[in-house]
Amino acid sequence: MKVDDDAVTGVLNRLRRAQGQLAGVIAMIEAGRDCTDVVTQLAAVSRALDRAGFKIIASGMRQCAATADGDAPPMSQEELEKLFLALA
């Protein structure tokens, strides 16, 4: 799947942000921080990863529908839905 350059930039930014948030969660656990604070930050990491995945799927949907992988046949609607729902 080819994702347009603008989408790649956005996805990479989201993933880097999530990486930083995850490092923060690890540090919080190591420091013995309150469980509520840890879970709140972990939920933020999860949302950031979901958004990155949704952005990849949304920007690549047209390409996926046209062709799955170069010479491969186009993806069916069922395959696209399965890919999308894998993030849910």
C-alpha positions in Angstrom: 0.0 0.0 0.0 1.3 3.4 -1.0 0.4 6.2 1.4 0.7 9.8 0.3 3.6 11.8 1.7 1.4 14.2 3.7 -0.3 11.2 5.4 3.1 9.6 6.1 4.3 12.8 7.8 1.1 12.9 10.0 1.4 9.2 10.8 5.0 9.5 11.8 4.3 12.5 14.0 1.5 10.6 15.8 3.7 7.5 16.2 6.6 9.6 17.6 4.1 11.2 20.0 2.8 7.8 21.1 6.4 6.6 21.5 7.1 9.5 23.9 3.8 8.9 25.8 4.7 5.2 26.1 8.1 6.1 27.5 6.3 8.3 30.0 4.0 5.5 31.0 7.0 3.2 31.6 8.7 5.9 33.7 5.4 6.4 35.7 5.2 2.7 36.5 8.9 2.5 37.4 8.4 5.5 39.7 5.3 3.9 41.4 2.9 6.5 40.2 -0.8 6.3 41.0 -2.7 3.6 39.0 -5.2 6.1 37.7 -2.6 8.4 36.2 -0.8 5.4 34.6 -4.1 4.1 33.1 -5.0 7.6 31.8 -1.7 8.0 30.0 -1.9 4.4 28.7 -5.3 5.2 27.2 -3.8 8.3 25.5 -1.1 6.1 24.0 -3.7 3.6 22.7 -5.7 6.5 21.1 -2.6 7.9 19.5 -1.8 4.5 18.0 -5.4 4.0 16.8 -5.4 7.4 15.2 -2.2 6.6 13.3 -3.7 3.3 12.1 -6.9 5.0 11.0 -4.9 7.7 9.1 -3.0 5.0 7.3 -6.1 3.1 6.4 -8.0 6.2 5.4 -5.2 7.5 3.2 -4.5 4.2 1.6 -8.1 3.0 1.2 -8.2 4.0 -2.5 -5.0 2.3 -3.3 -6.0 -0.8 -1.3 -9.3 -1.0 -3.2 -7.5 -0.6 -6.6 -4.7 -3.1 -5.9 -3.6 -4.8 -2.7 0.1 -5.3 -3.5 1.4 -4.5 -7.0 0.2 -7.4 -9.1 -2.3 -8.7 -6.6 -6.0 -8.5 -7.3 -8.0 -5.6 -5.8 -9.1 -6.0 -2.2 -12.7 -6.8 -1.7 -15.0 -4.7 0.4 -15.0 -7.5 3.0 -11.1 -7.5 3.1 -11.1 -3.7 3.5 -13.6 -3.8 6.3 -11.6 -6.5 8.1 -8.5 -4.4 7.8 -10.2 -1.4 9.2 -11.9 -3.2 12.0 -8.6 -4.8 13.0 -7.9 -1.4 14.6 -11.1 -1.4 16.7 
